[in-house]
């Protein structure tokens, strides 16, 4: 099974869980998906909320979504199962 990687900019402690949309990376790289979650960035709660939201939106099992880079950062590299 193939995988794809996306860049995510996470905003914890937001008013609601949502995918805000794609934006250009200010550093000139790939596009970045802006995501907001209500969970705080404590004990991995925001990361778990991010994975749950991405699983729902991309219709993929949570166990197949991985944070490849940026576990403790707002900027993350996420690996999703491909088609």
Buried (B, 14 or more C-beta within 10 A) or exposed (E): EEEEEBBBBBBBEBEEBBBEEEEEEEEEEEEBBBBBBBBEBEEBBBBEBBBBBBBEEBEBEEEBBBBEEBEEEEEBBBBBBEE
